Amino acid sequence: MSISSLVIQTRPENVERIREELVLMDGVDVHTTTEEGNLVVTVDNPDNAKASETFNRFLQMDGVLNTSLIYNYFETENAEKELTQ
């Protein structure tokens, strides 16, 4: 499991279009947007590899200027099994 939060930066005139594209992506939730062009999102994926693919998709979106990873939590099946032994 991988849960991350990011701030995605775009120009103010692109916020709504970017938001509409983001909400169509699996595991992505848009929590808020600002008039300045920031979107606060969380990404919930089964693993960090899938999360990384999602982050790269953000950067490839037309109009995205920058992304900033704010928080990342990950848990592997093996780590959970080790804790219970």
C-alpha angles and dihedrals in degrees: 000000000000124000120180139170124210142174113225116200126208137147114285092247090058099050098096095045092048091047091052091052093047096052089058092059119097113252095009123120124182109213102178144346131208133216088240092064105265124135121193111210141171124212120205113188135158093248144359093261091060090044090053090052089052092050090052090051088056091056092050093054114111108252099021108128100180144344126213121198107220102174138002128187121179135176129185127207091238093054091053092049091049092053092054094051 
